[in-house]
């Protein structure tokens, strides 16, 4: 199958950000086959005139299962979030609640141009919970790295047998990771078990990281125990001392920064500038819609507004695309390189908030775009959104399932 995106303003993001005007993108069998002007090919054509064409965004850390709890922790610190979301509500989640949250959360990603998401699913109490989450991801049409793990309130290790079972669900669009509680929050024998499990299965580790009086140097502890890996993705780390950031850089690992959530939960100083100064590879993510909006445009705006004059608009766009792919160990997404997966989004330049923005389309996307501008989304060359509408699954059905779940979680009768 061939698909040709014709005549767009094409932005690529790796190794450098490049703008090609009046350019075409040819897709063959789900991958990018050619990028350039005037491609003359017998293919189905999508008219990309008056469109900005760029790689889909990569969200490197989100708890999709919490979608039905949107907004309930906007004014909460980390402790209250743990009590309210993970404790009071999370303990009541049935498999069908996980399914509803994952499905609508993934569709929200796609609607906003996020084609790849790392789903840190720390609500796994039974095999049915895991299957519900995975089924929903597959139903949505998104590309995902599913992080399987327990609630941090448990303090326990990842279930090795269950992790091996869910590993069989791995596919072209679905990868797996160990969602470890990690050295900041769990006993070290638990930490070692999780890292050794990841090694045995050949999958990455995703872990929340922070410094405390009890564990001031969690990354150094991993390194000294021989557990530091370039395949580890650390999340947050705002209050880590610079010496710990240096260890992350030296061990080749990456960090996922969630600017809005980190500010609202007062997790520490803004992270992006410090990570750059320490030469740490990092990317952007949303984390939780209990506290922040669910789109990557918002995260880019946040970095832009923090006053880091050393970050150009092009570099911020890379954080949301190619840097995210590297952080997740995905070599064939995040840019429009020939042979990459055709995970691509098209933005309407005729919308009022983007009008006049083609003098510098990169800066326009980073500073002014929002999810309402996303006209078309492709994952592996297949449209999941066309003409501004989700088409990968029934949106009314998904929203009805989420409404029923939200009503149950609030202890109310459902009208769905």
GIWO-V914270 format. One record per residue. N is the residue number from 1. OMEGA is omega in degrees with one decimal (NA if undefined). D_CENTER is the distance of its C-alpha to the mean C-alpha in Angstrom with 2 decimals. Layout:
n->(N | N)
omega->(OMEGA | OMEGA)
d_center->(D_CENTER | D_CENTER)
//
This chain:
n->(1 | 2 | 3 | 4 | 5 | 6 | 7 | 8 | 9 | 10 | 11 | 12 | 13 | 14 | 15 | 16 | 17 | 18 | 19 | 20 | 21 | 22 | 23 | 24 | 25 | 26 | 27 | 28 | 29 | 30 | 31 | 32 | 33 | 34 | 35 | 36 | 37 | 38 | 39 | 40 | 41 | 42 | 43 | 44 | 45 | 46 | 47 | 48 | 49 | 50 | 51 | 52 | 53 | 54 | 55 | 56 | 57 | 58 | 59 | 60 | 61 | 62 | 63 | 64 | 65 | 66 | 67 | 68 | 69 | 70 | 71 | 72 | 73 | 74 | 75 | 76 | 77 | 78 | 79 | 80 | 81 | 82 | 83 | 84 | 85 | 86 | 87 | 88 | 89 | 90 | 91 | 92 | 93 | 94 | 95 | 96 | 97 | 98 | 99 | 100 | 101 | 102 | 103 | 104 | 105 | 106 | 107 | 108 | 109 | 110 | 111 | 112 | 113 | 114 | 115 | 116 | 117 | 118 | 119 | 120 | 121 | 122 | 123 | 124 | 125 | 126 | 127 | 128 | 129 | 130 | 131 | 132 | 133 | 134 | 135 | 136 | 137 | 138 | 139 | 140 | 141 | 142 | 143 | 144 | 145 | 146 | 147 | 148 | 149 | 150 | 151 | 152 | 153 | 154 | 155 | 156 | 157 | 158 | 159 | 160 | 161 | 162 | 163 | 164 | 165 | 166 | 167 | 168 | 169 | 170 | 171 | 172 | 173 | 174 | 175 | 176 | 177 | 178 | 179 | 180 | 181 | 182 | 183 | 184 | 185 | 186 | 187 | 188 | 189 | 190 | 191 | 192 | 193 | 194 | 195 | 196 | 197 | 198 | 199 | 200 | 201 | 202 | 203 | 204 | 205 | 206 | 207 | 208 | 209 | 210 | 211 | 212 | 213 | 214 | 215 | 216 | 217 | 218 | 219 | 220 | 221 | 222 | 223 | 224 | 225 | 226 | 227 | 228 | 229 | 230 | 231 | 232 | 233 | 234 | 235 | 236 | 237 | 238 | 239 | 240 | 241 | 242 | 243 | 244 | 245 | 246 | 247 | 248 | 249 | 250 | 251 | 252 | 253 | 254 | 255 | 256 | 257 | 258 | 259 | 260 | 261 | 262 | 263 | 264 | 265 | 266 | 267 | 268 | 269 | 270 | 271 | 272 | 273 | 274 | 275 | 276 | 277 | 278 | 279 | 280 | 281 | 282 | 283 | 284 | 285 | 286 | 287 | 288 | 289 | 290 | 291 | 292 | 293 | 294 | 295 | 296 | 297 | 298 | 299 | 300 | 301 | 302 | 303 | 304 | 305 | 306 | 307 | 308 | 309 | 310 | 311 | 312 | 313 | 314 | 315 | 316 | 317 | 318 | 319 | 320 | 321 | 322 | 323 | 324 | 325 | 326 | 327 | 328 | 329 | 330 | 331 | 332 | 333 | 334 | 335 | 336 | 337 | 338 | 339 | 340 | 341 | 342 | 343 | 344 | 345 | 346 | 347 | 348 | 349 | 350 | 351 | 352 | 353 | 354 | 355 | 356 | 357 | 358 | 359 | 360 | 361 | 362 | 363 | 364 | 365 | 366 | 367 | 368 | 369 | 370 | 371 | 372 | 373 | 374 | 375 | 376 | 377 | 378 | 379 | 380 | 381 | 382 | 383 | 384 | 385 | 386 | 387 | 388 | 389 | 390 | 391 | 392 | 393 | 394 | 395 | 396 | 397 | 398 | 399 | 400 | 401 | 402 | 403 | 404 | 405 | 406 | 407 | 408 | 409 | 410 | 411 | 412 | 413 | 414 | 415 | 416)
omega->(178.9 | 178.5 | -177.9 | 172.9 | -164.7 | 166.1 | -177.7 | 167.4 | -168.7 | 177.9 | 171.4 | -169.2 | -177.5 | 2.3 | 174.0 | 174.4 | -176.3 | 176.5 | 175.2 | -177.4 | -179.4 | -176.3 | -179.9 | 172.7 | 178.9 | 179.3 | 176.2 | 177.8 | 173.0 | -178.7 | -178.8 | -176.4 | -179.5 | 175.1 | 179.8 | -179.1 | 169.5 | 177.8 | -176.7 | -173.0 | 173.7 | -174.7 | 169.2 | -173.7 | 166.3 | -179.1 | -178.0 | 172.7 | -174.8 | 176.4 | 166.0 | -177.8 | -179.4 | 178.9 | 174.4 | 178.8 | 179.6 | 178.2 | -170.1 | 175.7 | 175.6 | 174.5 | -173.8 | -175.4 | -176.0 | -174.3 | -179.6 | 180.0 | -175.4 | 171.0 | -172.1 | -178.7 | -178.6 | -177.9 | -175.1 | 169.1 | -175.5 | -179.0 | 179.1 | 176.2 | 178.4 | -176.6 | -171.9 | -172.5 | -176.9 | -177.6 | -172.1 | -178.7 | -175.5 | -179.2 | -178.3 | -174.6 | 172.4 | 176.0 | -179.2 | 175.2 | 175.5 | -179.5 | -177.7 | 179.1 | 179.9 | -177.6 | -178.0 | 176.8 | 178.4 | 177.2 | 174.6 | 175.9 | -177.4 | -179.5 | -178.6 | 175.6 | 175.0 | -177.1 | 176.9 | 178.4 | 170.1 | -176.6 | 179.4 | -168.4 | -177.1 | 178.5 | -169.5 | 179.5 | -179.4 | 173.8 | 179.7 | 176.7 | -179.7 | -179.6 | 179.0 | 179.5 | -177.8 | 177.7 | -178.7 | 177.8 | 179.5 | -179.4 | -174.9 | -175.1 | -178.2 | 168.5 | -173.4 | 166.0 | -174.1 | 177.3 | -176.9 | 179.0 | -179.5 | 173.7 | 175.8 | 176.9 | -178.9 | -176.5 | -173.0 | 177.8 | 172.9 | 179.8 | -173.5 | -179.8 | 180.0 | 177.2 | 177.7 | 179.2 | -176.6 | 178.2 | 178.7 | 179.1 | -177.9 | -177.2 | 179.5 | 179.6 | -172.9 | 174.5 | -177.2 | 174.9 | 171.4 | 177.2 | -172.7 | 172.3 | 168.3 | -170.7 | 178.6 | -170.4 | -174.1 | 173.7 | -171.7 | 176.0 | 174.6 | 178.3 | -178.8 | -179.8 | -179.1 | -179.0 | 178.6 | 175.4 | 178.4 | 177.7 | -177.0 | -177.0 | -179.3 | 179.7 | 179.1 | 173.9 | 171.2 | -171.1 | 170.7 | -175.8 | 175.1 | 178.5 | 178.2 | 177.4 | 178.5 | -179.6 | -176.5 | -173.5 | -173.9 | -178.4 | 176.2 | 177.2 | 176.9 | -179.2 | -177.1 | 177.3 | 179.9 | -175.8 | 179.3 | -175.6 | 171.1 | 179.4 | 175.2 | 174.0 | 178.3 | -178.7 | -178.1 | -177.3 | -176.8 | -176.7 | 174.3 | 173.2 | -179.3 | 179.6 | 178.1 | 175.7 | 178.0 | 178.2 | 177.0 | -180.0 | -176.7 | -178.6 | 173.8 | 179.6 | -178.1 | -179.3 | 172.1 | -179.5 | -179.5 | -165.8 | -175.4 | -178.8 | -179.7 | 177.6 | -176.5 | -179.1 | 177.1 | -178.4 | 179.3 | -177.9 | 174.9 | -164.1 | -167.7 | -178.5 | 179.4 | 178.3 | 178.5 | -179.7 | -179.6 | 179.8 | 176.9 | 171.6 | 179.3 | -175.9 | -177.4 | 177.4 | -176.4 | 178.9 | -172.7 | 175.3 | 168.3 | -171.7 | -172.8 | 173.7 | -168.5 | -178.1 | -176.1 | 175.5 | -179.9 | 179.4 | 177.5 | 177.1 | -178.3 | 177.9 | 179.5 | -174.8 | -176.3 | 174.0 | 177.7 | -176.0 | -179.8 | 178.4 | 173.2 | 176.0 | 179.4 | 179.5 | 177.9 | 176.9 | 176.3 | 178.0 | -177.0 | -175.6 | -172.7 | 178.2 | 176.4 | 177.5 | 178.7 | -179.0 | 180.0 | 179.1 | -179.2 | -172.5 | -173.0 | 171.3 | 174.2 | 176.6 | -179.1 | 178.5 | 177.7 | -177.9 | 178.1 | 171.0 | -179.2 | 173.1 | -165.3 | 175.4 | 177.7 | 178.3 | 178.7 | 176.7 | 178.6 | 176.1 | -173.1 | -175.2 | 176.5 | -178.5 | -179.4 | -172.7 | -176.5 | 170.9 | 176.9 | -174.8 | 178.9 | 179.1 | 178.9 | 178.3 | -174.5 | -173.8 | -166.2 | -173.2 | 175.7 | -175.1 | 180.0 | 178.1 | -174.9 | -176.3 | -174.1 | 177.2 | 176.1 | 170.5 | -174.1 | 176.3 | -179.4 | 178.9 | 172.0 | 173.0 | 177.6 | 177.9 | 176.1 | -177.4 | 174.0 | -179.8 | -175.5 | 178.3 | -179.0 | 179.0 | 177.1 | 178.7 | -179.3 | -179.6 | 176.9 | 178.3 | 178.9 | 178.6 | 177.7 | 178.7 | -179.2 | 178.4 | 177.5 | -176.4 | 176.1 | 178.1 | -177.5 | 173.5 | -178.1 | 173.4 | -176.7 | NA)
d_center->(28.20 | 27.97 | 26.17 | 26.99 | 25.18 | 28.28 | 29.08 | 25.84 | 24.88 | 22.55 | 20.21 | 19.10 | 17.05 | 18.34 | 20.56 | 21.50 | 20.52 | 23.20 | 24.32 | 26.52 | 28.43 | 29.89 | 28.09 | 27.22 | 24.50 | 25.85 | 23.83 | 25.64 | 24.60 | 20.92 | 20.83 | 21.71 | 25.46 | 26.60 | 25.84 | 28.83 | 31.48 | 33.81 | 32.50 | 35.17 | 33.87 | 34.73 | 31.42 | 29.99 | 29.29 | 26.72 | 28.29 | 25.89 | 28.57 | 27.50 | 23.86 | 21.41 | 19.71 | 16.67 | 13.81 | 10.82 | 7.90 | 5.03 | 1.84 | 3.50 | 4.70 | 5.78 | 9.30 | 9.72 | 13.38 | 14.24 | 14.10 | 17.90 | 18.29 | 16.93 | 18.72 | 20.79 | 19.85 | 19.75 | 22.96 | 22.36 | 22.13 | 20.43 | 23.55 | 23.84 | 20.22 | 21.01 | 24.25 | 23.26 | 19.89 | 19.95 | 23.73 | 25.44 | 22.94 | 20.84 | 24.15 | 25.08 | 22.17 | 23.64 | 21.97 | 22.27 | 20.43 | 17.44 | 17.75 | 18.07 | 15.13 | 12.77 | 14.39 | 14.45 | 10.95 | 9.80 | 12.57 | 11.60 | 8.34 | 10.82 | 13.44 | 11.70 | 10.97 | 7.30 | 8.47 | 5.99 | 3.42 | 4.63 | 7.04 | 9.39 | 12.44 | 15.26 | 17.62 | 19.21 | 22.94 | 24.24 | 23.62 | 23.51 | 20.47 | 18.54 | 20.02 | 19.21 | 15.46 | 15.59 | 18.00 | 15.87 | 12.90 | 15.68 | 17.40 | 14.64 | 14.47 | 10.75 | 9.75 | 8.12 | 8.66 | 10.45 | 11.39 | 14.92 | 16.82 | 19.29 | 19.34 | 20.07 | 23.17 | 24.58 | 24.51 | 24.68 | 23.52 | 21.24 | 23.61 | 24.46 | 26.16 | 23.46 | 20.81 | 23.18 | 23.59 | 19.97 | 19.71 | 22.04 | 19.41 | 17.58 | 17.81 | 17.01 | 13.78 | 13.06 | 12.82 | 13.52 | 13.24 | 15.51 | 14.03 | 16.99 | 18.52 | 19.71 | 22.67 | 22.19 | 22.73 | 24.36 | 27.68 | 27.64 | 29.01 | 25.93 | 23.75 | 25.89 | 25.72 | 21.91 | 21.80 | 24.75 | 23.22 | 20.17 | 22.80 | 24.91 | 22.25 | 20.78 | 17.15 | 14.94 | 14.74 | 11.99 | 13.99 | 14.49 | 17.25 | 20.02 | 23.70 | 26.51 | 30.27 | 30.09 | 27.54 | 27.62 | 26.43 | 23.87 | 22.63 | 26.29 | 27.11 | 24.66 | 26.16 | 29.69 | 29.17 | 28.08 | 24.54 | 22.57 | 20.51 | 18.60 | 16.27 | 15.25 | 12.06 | 13.30 | 11.55 | 13.68 | 17.18 | 18.69 | 22.07 | 22.34 | 25.45 | 25.38 | 26.95 | 23.91 | 21.60 | 24.23 | 24.02 | 20.27 | 21.18 | 24.22 | 22.53 | 20.00 | 16.88 | 13.84 | 12.34 | 9.10 | 10.62 | 10.10 | 13.23 | 14.22 | 13.94 | 15.59 | 18.31 | 18.97 | 19.24 | 21.24 | 19.54 | 21.40 | 21.82 | 19.15 | 17.36 | 16.61 | 20.30 | 21.16 | 18.57 | 19.93 | 23.44 | 22.88 | 21.56 | 18.34 | 15.50 | 12.46 | 9.26 | 7.62 | 5.31 | 6.87 | 8.02 | 10.74 | 12.37 | 15.57 | 15.60 | 13.56 | 12.94 | 9.88 | 9.56 | 8.66 | 12.43 | 13.12 | 11.19 | 13.11 | 16.20 | 15.97 | 16.11 | 18.81 | 20.77 | 20.93 | 23.76 | 22.66 | 25.12 | 24.11 | 20.76 | 21.52 | 19.65 | 19.12 | 17.57 | 15.14 | 14.15 | 13.72 | 11.36 | 8.96 | 9.88 | 12.09 | 11.39 | 7.74 | 9.49 | 12.16 | 10.33 | 9.28 | 12.82 | 12.35 | 15.46 | 15.64 | 12.63 | 11.68 | 15.33 | 18.37 | 20.35 | 22.97 | 22.05 | 18.28 | 16.58 | 17.25 | 13.78 | 15.18 | 15.36 | 18.65 | 19.39 | 22.91 | 24.94 | 27.64 | 25.86 | 27.67 | 24.94 | 24.45 | 28.15 | 29.81 | 26.63 | 27.37 | 29.32 | 26.04 | 23.23 | 20.61 | 21.67 | 21.90 | 18.31 | 17.09 | 19.76 | 20.57 | 18.22 | 16.57 | 15.17 | 18.84 | 19.37 | 17.15 | 19.92 | 18.74 | 15.63 | 16.22 | 14.43 | 16.77 | 19.31 | 19.50 | 19.26 | 17.06 | 18.01 | 21.41 | 23.48 | 21.00 | 20.90 | 18.60 | 20.69 | 18.75 | 20.19 | 22.45 | 20.77 | 23.90 | 23.87 | 20.26 | 21.07 | 24.34 | 22.81 | 20.52 | 23.63 | 25.60 | 23.14 | 22.96 | 26.76 | 27.19 | 25.04 | 27.13 | 30.27 | 31.29 | 32.82 | 30.60 | 31.78 | 29.47)
//
